Amino acid sequence: VTSGRERFFIPSNFVNEIVLISKSDIIDLLNRKAFKLREHIIPVYWLSDVFPEVEEKKSFRFSVIITESLGETIGVIVNSIDEFASLIYKPLPVNINALKSIQGIVFDENNNLVNALYLP
């Protein structure tokens, strides 16, 4: 996926569904943002909020990755889904595995490093 100018790999076991929403679908719900998916209200979070150095691309349509976190269904907003691929990821080295949101790394088609996210 892409968020801002950065690419990330999300293992498919964290992805329940992918939906496309428009900016107008996002509603304010108490102290967070959400959107309606079928008969459910799903809280959403921008991937760029998890990584402050990732600049959010301003857009009117977003891809939302539906996942489960701590028993709650949530949506993670990304700017785009670049591709679906079968990749083998490498775990992080012991000296930097304290980063709980990064589970490992993969190499893309150009042998660039891409962070593998741990969504929950």
FILUM-31884 format. One record per atom (N, C-alpha, C): atom name; x, y, z; residue in one letter; residue number from 1. Coordinates in steps of 0.001 Angstrom, whole numbers, padded with zeros to 6 digits, always signed. Layout:
BEGIN
+----+---------+---------+---------+---+-----+
|  a |       u |       v |       w | r |   k |
+----+---------+---------+---------+---+-----+
| CA |       X |       Y |       Z | A | NUM |
...
+----+---------+---------+---------+---+-----+
This chain:
BEGIN
+----+---------+---------+---------+---+-----+
|  a |       u |       v |       w | r |   k |
+----+---------+---------+---------+---+-----+
|  N | +000848 | -001177 | +000000 | V |   1 |
| CA | +000000 | +000000 | +000000 | V |   1 |
|  C | +000888 | +001232 | +000000 | V |   1 |
|  N | +000278 | +002362 | -000331 | T |   2 |
| CA | +000977 | +003637 | -000294 | T |   2 |
|  C | +000254 | +004567 | +000657 | T |   2 |
|  N | +001032 | +005244 | +001486 | S |   3 |
| CA | +000505 | +006293 | +002343 | S |   3 |
|  C | +001469 | +007452 | +002223 | S |   3 |
|  N | +000995 | +008568 | +001708 | G |   4 |
| CA | +001898 | +009669 | +001384 | G |   4 |
|  C | +002813 | +009220 | +000277 | G |   4 |
|  N | +004092 | +009370 | +000487 | R |   5 |
| CA | +005070 | +008924 | -000518 | R |   5 |
|  C | +005732 | +007606 | -000135 | R |   5 |
|  N | +005298 | +007016 | +000951 | E |   6 |
| CA | +005914 | +005783 | +001448 | E |   6 |
|  C | +005103 | +004548 | +001056 | E |   6 |
|  N | +005808 | +003453 | +000826 | R |   7 |
| CA | +005159 | +002177 | +000530 | R |   7 |
|  C | +005298 | +001263 | +001735 | R |   7 |
|  N | +004243 | +000459 | +001970 | F |   8 |
| CA | +004234 | -000499 | +003066 | F |   8 |
|  C | +003657 | -001804 | +002564 | F |   8 |
|  N | +004079 | -002889 | +003190 | F |   9 |
| CA | +003548 | -004220 | +002905 | F |   9 |
|  C | +002657 | -004612 | +004078 | F |   9 |
|  N | +001450 | -005067 | +003788 | I |  10 |
| CA | +000533 | -005533 | +004829 | I |  10 |
|  C | +000228 | -007003 | +004558 | I |  10 |
|  N | +000619 | -007891 | +005460 | P |  11 |
| CA | +000334 | -009320 | +005259 | P |  11 |
|  C | -001171 | -009566 | +005140 | P |  11 |
|  N | -001546 | -010443 | +004250 | S |  12 |
| CA | -002966 | -010681 | +003974 | S |  12 |
|  C | -003724 | -011255 | +005160 | S |  12 |
|  N | -003043 | -011879 | +006116 | N |  13 |
| CA | -003762 | -012424 | +007267 | N |  13 |
|  C | -004330 | -011322 | +008163 | N |  13 |
|  N | -003912 | -010069 | +007977 | F |  14 |
| CA | -004470 | -008949 | +008723 | F |  14 |
|  C | -005620 | -008271 | +007977 | F |  14 |
|  N | -005846 | -008648 | +006729 | V |  15 |
| CA | -006832 | -007964 | +005892 | V |  15 |
|  C | -008114 | -008786 | +005816 | V |  15 |
|  N | -009201 | -008227 | +006363 | N |  16 |
| CA | -010506 | -008887 | +006244 | N |  16 |
|  C | -011199 | -008482 | +004950 | N |  16 |
|  N | -011017 | -007219 | +004573 | E |  17 |
| CA | -011727 | -006671 | +003425 | E |  17 |
|  C | -011057 | -005359 | +003045 | E |  17 |
|  N | -011205 | -004964 | +001795 | I |  18 |
| CA | -010731 | -003661 | +001336 | I |  18 |
|  C | -011916 | -002956 | +000693 | I |  18 |
|  N | -012163 | -001721 | +001118 | V |  19 |
| CA | -013264 | -000935 | +000548 | V |  19 |
|  C | -012727 | +000417 | +000101 | V |  19 |
|  N | -013423 | +001011 | -000827 | L |  20 |
| CA | -013086 | +002334 | -001320 | L |  20 |
|  C | -014154 | +003294 | -000825 | L |  20 |
|  N | -013739 | +004369 | -000155 | I |  21 |
| CA | -014694 | +005352 | +000349 | I |  21 |
|  C | -014289 | +006732 | -000137 | I |  21 |
|  N | -015240 | +007644 | -000081 | S |  22 |
| CA | -014933 | +009029 | -000414 | S |  22 |
|  C | -014789 | +009826 | +000868 | S |  22 |
|  N | -014221 | +010990 | +000753 | K |  23 |
| CA | -014002 | +011838 | +001924 | K |  23 |
|  C | -015323 | +012159 | +002622 | K |  23 |
|  N | -016396 | +012263 | +001871 | S |  24 |
| CA | -017713 | +012592 | +002447 | S |  24 |
|  C | -018308 | +011433 | +003245 | S |  24 |
|  N | -017790 | +010215 | +003080 | D |  25 |
| CA | -018271 | +009053 | +003839 | D |  25 |
|  C | -017762 | +009047 | +005275 | D |  25 |
|  N | -016713 | +009818 | +005544 | I |  26 |
| CA | -016115 | +009842 | +006881 | I |  26 |
|  C | -016936 | +010752 | +007785 | I |  26 |
|  N | -017313 | +010215 | +008948 | I |  27 |
| CA | -018132 | +010972 | +009901 | I |  27 |
|  C | -017370 | +011151 | +011217 | I |  27 |
|  N | -017741 | +012190 | +011956 | D |  28 |
| CA | -017182 | +012395 | +013287 | D |  28 |
|  C | -017998 | +011590 | +014278 | D |  28 |
|  N | -017317 | +010776 | +015063 | L |  29 |
| CA | -017983 | +009935 | +016047 | L |  29 |
|  C | -017281 | +010127 | +017383 | L |  29 |
|  N | -017873 | +010936 | +018250 | L |  30 |
| CA | -017276 | +011296 | +019535 | L |  30 |
|  C | -015879 | +011845 | +019319 | L |  30 |
|  N | -014862 | +011133 | +019721 | N |  31 |
| CA | -013497 | +011648 | +019603 | N |  31 |
|  C | -012693 | +010997 | +018483 | N |  31 |
|  N | -013374 | +010348 | +017537 | R |  32 |
| CA | -012656 | +009730 | +016433 | R |  32 |
|  C | -013484 | +009757 | +015166 | R |  32 |
|  N | -012859 | +009360 | +014083 | K |  33 |
| CA | -013510 | +009317 | +012775 | K |  33 |
|  C | -014009 | +007902 | +012520 | K |  33 |
|  N | -015052 | +007803 | +011694 | A |  34 |
| CA | -015632 | +006494 | +011379 | A |  34 |
|  C | -016333 | +006590 | +010026 | A |  34 |
|  N | -016792 | +005441 | +009538 | F |  35 |
| CA | -017645 | +005412 | +008353 | F |  35 |
|  C | -018589 | +004225 | +008483 | F |  35 |
|  N | -019650 | +004263 | +007699 | K |  36 |
| CA | -020657 | +003201 | +007769 | K |  36 |
|  C | -020358 | +002166 | +006685 | K |  36 |
|  N | -020244 | +000915 | +007121 | L |  37 |
| CA | -020032 | -000206 | +006205 | L |  37 |
|  C | -021166 | -001178 | +006426 | L |  37 |
|  N | -022039 | -001264 | +005429 | R |  38 |
| CA | -023260 | -002042 | +005556 | R |  38 |
|  C | -024023 | -001563 | +006791 | R |  38 |
|  N | -024206 | -002378 | +007798 | E |  39 |
| CA | -024974 | -001972 | +008985 | E |  39 |
|  C | -024085 | -001646 | +010178 | E |  39 |
|  N | -022783 | -001504 | +009956 | H |  40 |
| CA | -021843 | -001288 | +011054 | H |  40 |
|  C | -021142 | +000061 | +010920 | H |  40 |
|  N | -020845 | +000664 | +012055 | I |  41 |
| CA | -020022 | +001867 | +012096 | I |  41 |
|  C | -018601 | +001412 | +012406 | I |  41 |
|  N | -017684 | +001712 | +011499 | I |  42 |
| CA | -016291 | +001256 | +011609 | I |  42 |
|  C | -015393 | +002461 | +011899 | I |  42 |
|  N | -014704 | +002469 | +013046 | P |  43 |
| CA | -013735 | +003546 | +013290 | P |  43 |
|  C | -012577 | +003434 | +012308 | P |  43 |
|  N | -012078 | +004573 | +011864 | V |  44 |
| CA | -010979 | +004576 | +010903 | V |  44 |
|  C | -009796 | +005373 | +011446 | V |  44 |
|  N | -008639 | +004949 | +011008 | Y |  45 |
| CA | -007380 | +005593 | +011377 | Y |  45 |
|  C | -006542 | +005736 | +010115 | Y |  45 |
|  N | -005875 | +006857 | +009977 | W |  46 |
| CA | -004985 | +007059 | +008848 | W |  46 |
|  C | -003650 | +006400 | +009148 | W |  46 |
|  N | -003133 | +005671 | +008186 | L |  47 |
| CA | -001818 | +005060 | +008355 | L |  47 |
|  C | -000773 | +006139 | +008602 | L |  47 |
|  N | -000965 | +007303 | +008020 | S |  48 |
| CA | -000009 | +008393 | +008221 | S |  48 |
|  C | +000025 | +008875 | +009669 | S |  48 |
|  N | -001020 | +008592 | +010470 | D |  49 |
| CA | -000994 | +008951 | +011898 | D |  49 |
|  C | -000066 | +008037 | +012693 | D |  49 |
|  N | +000109 | +006802 | +012225 | V |  50 |
| CA | +000986 | +005854 | +012909 | V |  50 |
|  C | +002448 | +006221 | +012670 | V |  50 |
|  N | +002731 | +006732 | +011490 | F |  51 |
| CA | +004086 | +007130 | +011117 | F |  51 |
|  C | +004080 | +008617 | +010812 | F |  51 |
|  N | +004321 | +009468 | +011818 | P |  52 |
| CA | +004212 | +010917 | +011631 | P |  52 |
|  C | +005084 | +011482 | +010513 | P |  52 |
|  N | +006164 | +010791 | +010193 | E |  53 |
| CA | +007027 | +011295 | +009130 | E |  53 |
|  C | +006444 | +011046 | +007742 | E |  53 |
|  N | +005375 | +010246 | +007673 | V |  54 |
| CA | +004719 | +009981 | +006397 | V |  54 |
|  C | +003721 | +011098 | +006136 | V |  54 |
|  N | +003948 | +011819 | +005067 | E |  55 |
| CA | +003070 | +012926 | +004717 | E |  55 |
|  C | +001801 | +012379 | +004067 | E |  55 |
|  N | +000654 | +012810 | +004560 | E |  56 |
| CA | -000612 | +012329 | +004018 | E |  56 |
|  C | -000908 | +013038 | +002700 | E |  56 |
|  N | -001213 | +012269 | +001697 | K |  57 |
| CA | -001590 | +012820 | +000407 | K |  57 |
|  C | -003047 | +013246 | +000476 | K |  57 |
|  N | -003326 | +014464 | +000100 | K |  58 |
| CA | -004702 | +014955 | +000128 | K |  58 |
|  C | -005468 | +014337 | -001046 | K |  58 |
|  N | -006560 | +013695 | -000726 | S |  59 |
| CA | -007328 | +012993 | -001736 | S |  59 |
|  C | -008799 | +013016 | -001352 | S |  59 |
|  N | -009655 | +012738 | -002316 | F |  60 |
| CA | -011090 | +012680 | -002038 | F |  60 |
|  C | -011587 | +011243 | -001972 | F |  60 |
|  N | -010757 | +010290 | -002394 | R |  61 |
| CA | -011116 | +008875 | -002322 | R |  61 |
|  C | -009974 | +008136 | -001653 | R |  61 |
|  N | -010359 | +007207 | -000771 | F |  62 |
| CA | -009369 | +006472 | -000006 | F |  62 |
|  C | -009664 | +004982 | -000071 | F |  62 |
|  N | -008610 | +004203 | +000015 | S |  63 |
| CA | -008754 | +002768 | +000200 | S |  63 |
|  C | -008703 | +002509 | +001698 | S |  63 |
|  N | -009629 | +001691 | +002182 | V |  64 |
| CA | -009688 | +001375 | +003606 | V |  64 |
|  C | -009480 | -000125 | +003771 | V |  64 |
|  N | -008488 | -000478 | +004559 | I |  65 |
| CA | -008219 | -001874 | +004865 | I |  65 |
|  C | -008963 | -002194 | +006150 | I |  65 |
|  N | -009899 | -003113 | +006081 | I |  66 |
| CA | -010686 | -003521 | +007245 | I |  66 |
|  C | -009935 | -004652 | +007932 | I |  66 |
|  N | -009698 | -004483 | +009225 | T |  67 |
| CA | -008944 | -005463 | +009997 | T |  67 |
|  C | -009521 | -005553 | +011401 | T |  67 |
|  N | -008988 | -006448 | +012196 | E |  68 |
| CA | -009408 | -006585 | +013597 | E |  68 |
|  C | -008244 | -006185 | +014482 | E |  68 |
|  N | -008551 | -005418 | +015519 | S |  69 |
| CA | -007544 | -005017 | +016483 | S |  69 |
|  C | -008149 | -005067 | +017869 | S |  69 |
|  N | -007598 | -005920 | +018723 | L |  70 |
| CA | -008067 | -006082 | +020095 | L |  70 |
|  C | -009569 | -006384 | +020148 | L |  70 |
|  N | -010032 | -007229 | +019250 | G |  71 |
| CA | -011429 | -007643 | +019224 | G |  71 |
|  C | -012376 | -006643 | +018583 | G |  71 |
|  N | -011863 | -005529 | +018061 | E |  72 |
| CA | -012689 | -004507 | +017431 | E |  72 |
|  C | -012358 | -004441 | +015942 | E |  72 |
|  N | -013380 | -004307 | +015112 | T |  73 |
| CA | -013170 | -004117 | +013684 | T |  73 |
|  C | -012849 | -002652 | +013440 | T |  73 |
|  N | -011740 | -002400 | +012736 | I |  74 |
| CA | -011332 | -001031 | +012432 | I |  74 |
|  C | -010967 | -000931 | +010960 | I |  74 |
|  N | -010870 | +000288 | +010482 | G |  75 |
| CA | -010407 | +000554 | +009129 | G |  75 |
|  C | -009124 | +001356 | +009166 | G |  75 |
|  N | -008194 | +001009 | +008307 | V |  76 |
| CA | -006940 | +001748 | +008178 | V |  76 |
|  C | -006949 | +002385 | +006798 | V |  76 |
|  N | -006909 | +003717 | +006783 | I |  77 |
| CA | -006977 | +004453 | +005520 | I |  77 |
|  C | -005583 | +004602 | +004933 | I |  77 |
|  N | -005465 | +004208 | +003668 | V |  78 |
| CA | -004228 | +004382 | +002912 | V |  78 |
|  C | -004587 | +005134 | +001637 | V |  78 |
|  N | -003588 | +005707 | +001005 | N |  79 |
| CA | -003866 | +006447 | -000222 | N |  79 |
|  C | -004159 | +005533 | -001392 | N |  79 |
|  N | -003496 | +004380 | -001438 | S |  80 |
| CA | -003746 | +003472 | -002555 | S |  80 |
|  C | -003262 | +002062 | -002218 | S |  80 |
|  N | -003865 | +001117 | -002911 | I |  81 |
| CA | -003413 | -000274 | -002874 | I |  81 |
|  C | -002612 | -000451 | -004155 | I |  81 |
|  N | -001317 | -000633 | -004038 | D |  82 |
| CA | -000462 | -000680 | -005221 | D |  82 |
|  C | -000521 | -002011 | -005938 | D |  82 |
|  N | -000411 | -003086 | -005162 | E |  83 |
| CA | -000408 | -004400 | -005793 | E |  83 |
|  C | -000644 | -005483 | -004751 | E |  83 |
|  N | -001046 | -006625 | -005250 | F |  84 |
| CA | -001166 | -007824 | -004426 | F |  84 |
|  C | -000036 | -008735 | -004865 | F |  84 |
|  N | +000750 | -009190 | -003914 | A |  85 |
| CA | +001908 | -010008 | -004274 | A |  85 |
|  C | +002165 | -011043 | -003198 | A |  85 |
|  N | +002723 | -012147 | -003618 | S |  86 |
| CA | +003187 | -013168 | -002670 | S |  86 |
|  C | +004659 | -012899 | -002416 | S |  86 |
|  N | +004958 | -012474 | -001206 | L |  87 |
| CA | +006329 | -012137 | -000858 | L |  87 |
|  C | +006721 | -012834 | +000426 | L |  87 |
|  N | +007980 | -013030 | +000585 | I |  88 |
| CA | +008508 | -013579 | +001834 | I |  88 |
|  C | +009141 | -012423 | +002576 | I |  88 |
|  N | +008711 | -012238 | +003818 | Y |  89 |
| CA | +009301 | -011130 | +004560 | Y |  89 |
|  C | +010292 | -011643 | +005589 | Y |  89 |
|  N | +011229 | -010787 | +005884 | K |  90 |
| CA | +012270 | -011086 | +006861 | K |  90 |
|  C | +011926 | -010368 | +008158 | K |  90 |
|  N | +012024 | -011044 | +009302 | P |  91 |
| CA | +011770 | -010356 | +010572 | P |  91 |
|  C | +012834 | -009291 | +010830 | P |  91 |
|  N | +012483 | -008335 | +011668 | L |  92 |
| CA | +013435 | -007285 | +012025 | L |  92 |
|  C | +014577 | -007854 | +012865 | L |  92 |
|  N | +015753 | -007281 | +012738 | P |  93 |
| CA | +016855 | -007699 | +013606 | P |  93 |
|  C | +016517 | -007427 | +015067 | P |  93 |
|  N | +017091 | -008178 | +015959 | V |  94 |
| CA | +016796 | -008100 | +017391 | V |  94 |
|  C | +017008 | -006689 | +017937 | V |  94 |
|  N | +018020 | -005983 | +017456 | N |  95 |
| CA | +018321 | -004667 | +018018 | N |  95 |
|  C | +017298 | -003592 | +017651 | N |  95 |
|  N | +016419 | -003831 | +016683 | I |  96 |
| CA | +015389 | -002834 | +016360 | I |  96 |
|  C | +013977 | -003420 | +016365 | I |  96 |
|  N | +013777 | -004581 | +016959 | N |  97 |
| CA | +012446 | -005172 | +016939 | N |  97 |
|  C | +011514 | -004592 | +017993 | N |  97 |
|  N | +011915 | -003507 | +018653 | A |  98 |
| CA | +011042 | -002826 | +019607 | A |  98 |
|  C | +009969 | -002010 | +018890 | A |  98 |
|  N | +010082 | -001849 | +017582 | L |  99 |
| CA | +009075 | -001138 | +016804 | L |  99 |
|  C | +007872 | -002057 | +016634 | L |  99 |
|  N | +006844 | -001857 | +017438 | K | 100 |
| CA | +005704 | -002784 | +017453 | K | 100 |
|  C | +004860 | -002728 | +016181 | K | 100 |
|  N | +004874 | -001612 | +015456 | S | 101 |
| CA | +004048 | -001514 | +014262 | S | 101 |
|  C | +004736 | -002094 | +013022 | S | 101 |
|  N | +006030 | -002349 | +013105 | I | 102 |
| CA | +006771 | -002950 | +011991 | I | 102 |
|  C | +007109 | -004382 | +012366 | I | 102 |
|  N | +006702 | -005306 | +011504 | Q | 103 |
| CA | +006903 | -006723 | +011777 | Q | 103 |
|  C | +008109 | -007276 | +011046 | Q | 103 |
|  N | +008509 | -006627 | +009975 | G | 104 |
| CA | +009642 | -007100 | +009202 | G | 104 |
|  C | +009825 | -006248 | +007969 | G | 104 |
|  N | +010575 | -006775 | +007009 | I | 105 |
| CA | +010812 | -006075 | +005754 | I | 105 |
|  C | +010634 | -007045 | +004595 | I | 105 |
|  N | +010323 | -006484 | +003442 | V | 106 |
| CA | +010286 | -007249 | +002200 | V | 106 |
|  C | +011033 | -006438 | +001152 | V | 106 |
|  N | +011405 | -007090 | +000088 | F | 107 |
| CA | +012018 | -006411 | -001045 | F | 107 |
|  C | +010980 | -006322 | -002153 | F | 107 |
|  N | +010813 | -005128 | -002733 | D | 108 |
| CA | +009861 | -004983 | -003831 | D | 108 |
|  C | +010509 | -005432 | -005138 | D | 108 |
|  N | +009813 | -005212 | -006246 | E | 109 |
| CA | +010292 | -005681 | -007548 | E | 109 |
|  C | +011591 | -005012 | -007976 | E | 109 |
|  N | +011917 | -003845 | -007388 | N | 110 |
| CA | +013164 | -003137 | -007702 | N | 110 |
|  C | +014224 | -003335 | -006613 | N | 110 |
|  N | +014008 | -004321 | -005746 | N | 111 |
| CA | +014906 | -004623 | -004625 | N | 111 |
|  C | +015027 | -003479 | -003624 | N | 111 |
|  N | +013984 | -002651 | -003525 | N | 112 |
| CA | +013925 | -001631 | -002485 | N | 112 |
|  C | +013309 | -002243 | -001233 | N | 112 |
|  N | +013763 | -001802 | -000058 | L | 113 |
| CA | +013183 | -002283 | +001191 | L | 113 |
|  C | +011813 | -001662 | +001423 | L | 113 |
|  N | +010851 | -002493 | +001824 | V | 114 |
| CA | +009507 | -002042 | +002155 | V | 114 |
|  C | +009172 | -002592 | +003535 | V | 114 |
|  N | +008705 | -001728 | +004433 | N | 115 |
| CA | +008355 | -002175 | +005774 | N | 115 |
|  C | +007097 | -003033 | +005750 | N | 115 |
|  N | +007137 | -004152 | +006453 | A | 116 |
| CA | +005968 | -005024 | +006610 | A | 116 |
|  C | +005284 | -004626 | +007912 | A | 116 |
|  N | +004036 | -004197 | +007819 | L | 117 |
| CA | +003318 | -003686 | +008981 | L | 117 |
|  C | +002668 | -004790 | +009793 | L | 117 |
|  N | +002567 | -004543 | +011073 | Y | 118 |
| CA | +001797 | -005379 | +011987 | Y | 118 |
|  C | +000579 | -004551 | +012377 | Y | 118 |
|  N | -000534 | -004739 | +011679 | L | 119 |
| CA | -001698 | -003868 | +011883 | L | 119 |
|  C | -002337 | -003946 | +013273 | L | 119 |
|  N | -002567 | -005142 | +013825 | P | 120 |
| CA | -003228 | -005123 | +015140 | P | 120 |
|  C | -002431 | -004371 | +016183 | P | 120 |
+----+---------+---------+---------+---+-----+
